[in-house]
Amino acid sequence: MLKSITPQEAKRLIDKEEALLIDVREADEFAREHIEGARLTPLSQLTHQSPSPDRERTAIFYCRSGGRTRMNAAILENQGFAASYYIEGGLMSWKNAGLPVVN
């Protein structure tokens, strides 16, 4: 089950456990602003991609506000990662928590 986590919990998992951070928005959105170290994997392409070679790792998904991520939870869960989370409130809550982004 795709579980929600706060931006602070996500940051801790990324820093401590080297979780993969996956941005599911489109390329133009990613180019404007994203979380440093995030891997761009748009939802529109997820079903057409080969399984990630990093499937034994924890994955943290995010979009702008969390809506797209929640609506597509089943697709994201089926990616086969060891554990899967999404950032509650997405990139907006990440920024509101004072965490850094790349512009």
Secondary structure, DSSP 8 states (H G I E B T S, - for coil): --EEE-HHHHHHHHHHH--EEEE-S-HHHHHH-B-TT-EE--HHHHTTS---TTTTSEEEEE-SSSHHHHHTHHHHHTT--SEEEEETTHHHHHHHTT---B-
